[in-house]
Amino acid sequence: MSQFAWTPIGEPPPVPIPPPLPAKLDFVGNRKGFFDMIGRGAGLELVTLGFYRFWLVTDIRRHLWSSTVVDGDAAEYTGRGRELLIGFLIALAILVPVYLGYFLISVEAEHLQALASIPLVAAFYVFGQFAIYRARRYRLTRTVWRGVRFWMDGSGWAYALHSSLWVLLAVVTLGLASPWRTAALERYKMQHSWYGDLQGDFVGSGWEFFKRIWWLWLVTPLALFVFPALPFLYAHYKTVEWKWWISGIRFGAVTVESKLPSDALQGLYWKTIGWYVLIGTAFAAVIGGATALVFKLGGVTSAAAGGNALAQNIPLLVVTVIGYMAMALAMGVVTRLYLTRDLWARVLATTVVTNIEAAANVQARGDLATAVGEGIADGLDVAGF
């Protein structure tokens, strides 16, 4: 009996396309090299009365950017310390007359000082939000990956208006509107951020953020009276915020997701607090020893000297000022090591990037932004990283 093979008519079923593999994201920076850099920078800040910080911040960013490797290629930071210095000097030319005007008003009429402080604080808040937006624009235009620069459009004043209206709502709602404010502002910034011709977006929602932190409104007032609780809560809040923020970032079809554990940052914040206490104790011991030595050499007791004698003692005053600056710079080194470098590395180690192929054929666009916004943010002490 004959047997025939029969082949069905039609195309074979399509082979399922596997989901895109996540891009490898690594941090390859050397911790000791970073510590040496910020330690040396702190010493130069002390010698230059703080003006070296513009070059130190630039070196820190270059280290972090170049140590961040996405899909085998490291990022690049092209900013310069001189740009930040010029931006800061321009900011001083804007801010000093404002401060001087407020001082003259307070001197001429003390009863107007309280009234003048309200619009002054409001104006500085709006100006600070404008500076934050422009500083971000500067940093993005100095960030390059695979030869293509990030950039940013949009209006700094529009962002400042959005932020001001949202902060009023947050005040009225006793902070409950803060997650929606954060989401709205991040969405505005990301929708005006670009990688070449690839537009950014932010998909994180205020409700999603609120669901993760709502209980903090209940326990924070109690934590204010229990010392160990507040640092734990703050570290947990920052962890949730980082995870929520990173998971909301989009550039075209490129998606980012954070797998940061809920206790990932606890150790970093507690190490920072421990070093702060140690540095503060050392500062107090040095000042106490210097004071006792001055009194002993001068043959004067501390009770007889009084506060005015301390203020009039030039050597002790110099030691106090230098000691205070050294303490502040030492705390800055601790902050930059644990809450900048180590935090950066820990967050990157738990971040996944998918559909990185969508960023393969982008076209370069955008213009460089000036560092004036960053200088204003620095002058108002609202500069981010």
Backbone hydrogen bonds, N-H to C=O, Kabsch-Sander energy under -0.5 kcal/mol:
donor,donor_aa,acceptor,acceptor_aa,energy
7,T,5,A,-0.5
23,A,353,V,-4.3
26,D,69,V,-2.7
28,V,26,D,-0.5
28,V,67,S,-2.5
31,R,29,G,-0.5
34,F,30,N,-1.9
35,F,31,R,-2.5
36,D,32,K,-2.7
37,M,33,G,-1.9
38,I,34,F,-2.4
39,G,35,F,-2.4
40,R,36,D,-2.4
41,G,37,M,-2.2
42,A,38,I,-2.1
43,G,39,G,-1.7
44,L,40,R,-2.0
45,E,41,G,-2.3
46,L,42,A,-2.0
47,V,43,G,-1.9
48,T,44,L,-2.5
49,L,46,L,-0.8
50,G,45,E,-3.2
51,F,48,T,-1.4
53,R,50,G,-1.4
54,F,51,F,-0.9
55,W,52,Y,-0.7
56,L,52,Y,-2.2
57,V,53,R,-3.0
58,T,54,F,-1.5
59,D,55,W,-2.3
60,I,56,L,-2.6
61,R,57,V,-2.4
62,R,58,T,-2.3
63,H,59,D,-2.2
64,L,60,I,-2.6
65,W,61,R,-3.1
66,S,62,R,-2.3
67,S,63,H,-1.3
68,T,64,L,-0.6
68,T,65,W,-1.3
69,V,26,D,-2.9
69,V,67,S,-0.8
70,V,68,T,-0.6
70,V,73,D,-2.8
71,D,24,K,-3.5
71,D,69,V,-0.5
73,D,70,V,-1.8
75,A,65,W,-1.1
75,A,68,T,-1.8
76,E,144,V,-2.2
78,T,76,E,-0.5
78,T,142,R,-2.6
84,L,80,R,-1.3
85,L,81,G,-2.2
86,I,82,R,-2.5
87,G,83,E,-2.3
88,F,84,L,-2.3
89,L,85,L,-2.4
90,I,86,I,-2.3
91,A,87,G,-2.1
92,L,88,F,-2.2
93,A,89,L,-1.8
94,I,90,I,-1.0
94,I,91,A,-0.6
95,L,91,A,-2.9
96,V,92,L,-2.7
98,V,94,I,-0.7
99,Y,95,L,-2.5
100,L,96,V,-2.9
101,G,97,P,-2.5
102,Y,98,V,-2.1
103,F,99,Y,-2.3
104,L,100,L,-2.4
105,I,101,G,-2.1
106,S,102,Y,-2.2
107,V,103,F,-1.9
108,E,104,L,-2.6
109,A,105,I,-2.3
112,L,109,A,-1.3
113,Q,109,A,-0.6
113,Q,110,E,-1.0
114,A,110,E,-0.6
116,A,112,L,-2.9
117,S,113,Q,-1.9
118,I,114,A,-0.8
120,L,116,A,-1.7
121,V,117,S,-2.7
122,A,118,I,-2.2
123,A,119,P,-2.6
124,F,120,L,-2.6
125,Y,121,V,-2.2
126,V,122,A,-2.3
127,F,123,A,-2.8
128,G,124,F,-2.6
129,Q,125,Y,-2.3
130,F,126,V,-2.1
131,A,127,F,-2.3
132,I,128,G,-2.3
133,Y,129,Q,-2.0
134,R,130,F,-2.3
135,A,131,A,-2.7
136,R,132,I,-1.9
137,R,133,Y,-2.0
138,Y,134,R,-2.1
139,R,135,A,-2.3
140,L,136,R,-2.5
141,T,137,R,-2.1
142,R,138,Y,-0.7
142,R,139,R,-0.6
143,T,140,L,-1.8
144,V,76,E,-2.7
144,V,142,R,-0.5
145,W,148,V,-2.4
146,R,74,A,-0.5
148,V,145,W,-1.7
150,F,140,L,-0.7
150,F,143,T,-2.5
151,W,194,W,-2.3
153,D,192,H,-2.4
159,Y,155,S,-1.9
160,A,156,G,-2.1
161,L,157,W,-2.2
162,H,158,A,-2.5
163,S,159,Y,-2.7
164,S,160,A,-2.3
165,L,161,L,-2.3
166,W,162,H,-2.2
167,V,163,S,-2.4
168,L,164,S,-1.7
169,L,165,L,-1.7
170,A,166,W,-2.4
171,V,167,V,-2.2
172,V,168,L,-2.3
173,T,169,L,-2.0
174,L,171,V,-1.5
175,G,170,A,-3.8
176,L,173,T,-1.6
178,S,175,G,-1.7
181,R,177,A,-2.3
182,T,178,S,-2.8
183,A,179,P,-2.2
184,A,180,W,-2.4
185,L,181,R,-2.5
186,E,182,T,-2.4
187,R,183,A,-2.2
188,Y,184,A,-2.0
189,K,185,L,-2.3
190,M,186,E,-2.8
191,Q,187,R,-2.4
192,H,188,Y,-0.7
192,H,189,K,-0.6
193,S,190,M,-1.7
194,W,151,W,-2.8
195,Y,198,L,-2.8
196,G,149,R,-1.5
196,G,194,W,-0.5
198,L,195,Y,-2.0
199,Q,197,D,-0.7
200,G,193,S,-3.0
201,D,250,R,-2.2
203,V,248,G,-2.3
209,F,205,S,-1.8
210,F,206,G,-2.8
211,K,207,W,-2.4
212,R,208,E,-0.8
212,R,209,F,-0.7
213,I,209,F,-1.0
213,I,210,F,-0.7
214,W,210,F,-1.6
216,L,213,I,-2.0
217,W,214,W,-1.3
218,L,215,W,-0.8
219,V,215,W,-1.7
220,T,216,L,-2.4
223,A,219,V,-2.3
224,L,220,T,-1.4
225,F,222,L,-1.4
226,V,223,A,-1.1
227,F,225,F,-0.5
229,A,226,V,-1.1
230,L,223,A,-0.6
230,L,226,V,-1.0
230,L,227,F,-0.5
232,F,228,P,-1.0
233,L,229,A,-2.4
234,Y,230,L,-2.6
235,A,231,P,-2.5
236,H,232,F,-2.2
237,Y,233,L,-2.7
238,K,234,Y,-2.6
239,T,235,A,-1.9
240,V,236,H,-2.4
241,E,237,Y,-2.5
242,W,238,K,-2.6
243,K,239,T,-2.4
244,W,240,V,-2.6
245,W,241,E,-2.7
246,I,242,W,-2.7
247,S,243,K,-1.9
248,G,244,W,-0.6
248,G,245,W,-1.0
249,I,246,I,-1.5
250,R,201,D,-2.1
251,F,254,V,-2.0
252,G,199,Q,-1.9
254,V,251,F,-2.2
255,T,354,T,-1.7
256,V,249,I,-1.2
257,E,352,V,-2.6
259,K,350,T,-3.5
264,A,261,P,-1.7
266,Q,263,D,-0.7
267,G,263,D,-0.5
269,Y,265,L,-1.9
270,W,266,Q,-2.2
271,K,267,G,-2.3
272,T,268,L,-1.9
273,I,269,Y,-2.3
274,G,270,W,-2.5
275,W,271,K,-2.3
276,Y,272,T,-2.2
277,V,273,I,-2.4
278,L,274,G,-2.2
279,I,275,W,-2.8
280,G,276,Y,-2.7
281,T,277,V,-2.3
282,A,278,L,-2.2
283,F,279,I,-2.4
284,A,280,G,-2.3
285,A,281,T,-2.2
286,V,282,A,-2.4
287,I,283,F,-2.5
288,G,284,A,-2.5
289,G,285,A,-2.6
290,A,286,V,-2.6
291,T,287,I,-2.5
292,A,288,G,-2.3
293,L,289,G,-2.3
294,V,290,A,-2.4
295,F,291,T,-2.3
296,K,292,A,-2.2
297,L,293,L,-2.6
298,G,294,V,-2.0
299,G,295,F,-0.8
299,G,296,K,-0.5
300,V,295,F,-2.3
305,A,301,T,-2.0
306,G,302,S,-1.8
309,A,305,A,-0.9
310,L,306,G,-1.2
311,A,307,G,-1.9
312,Q,308,N,-1.7
313,N,309,A,-0.7
313,N,310,L,-0.8
314,I,312,Q,-1.0
317,L,313,N,-2.4
318,V,314,I,-2.7
319,V,315,P,-2.5
320,T,316,L,-2.4
321,V,317,L,-2.5
322,I,318,V,-2.8
323,G,319,V,-2.7
324,Y,320,T,-2.5
325,M,321,V,-2.4
326,A,322,I,-2.7
327,M,323,G,-2.5
328,A,324,Y,-2.6
329,L,325,M,-2.5
330,A,326,A,-2.5
331,M,327,M,-2.4
332,G,328,A,-1.8
333,V,329,L,-2.0
334,V,330,A,-2.0
335,T,331,M,-2.5
336,R,332,G,-2.6
337,L,333,V,-2.1
338,Y,334,V,-2.7
339,L,335,T,-1.9
341,R,336,R,-2.6
342,D,337,L,-2.4
343,L,338,Y,-0.9
344,W,340,T,-2.0
345,A,341,R,-2.5
346,R,342,D,-2.4
347,V,343,L,-2.5
348,L,344,W,-2.4
349,A,345,A,-1.9
350,T,346,R,-0.6
350,T,347,V,-1.0
351,T,348,L,-1.7
352,V,257,E,-3.3
353,V,23,A,-0.8
354,T,255,T,-2.2
358,A,355,N,-1.7
359,A,356,I,-1.8
360,A,357,E,-1.8
375,G,371,A,-2.2
376,I,372,V,-2.6
377,A,373,G,-2.4
378,D,374,E,-2.3
379,G,375,G,-2.3
380,L,376,I,-2.0
381,D,378,D,-0.9
382,V,377,A,-3.1
383,A,377,A,-0.9
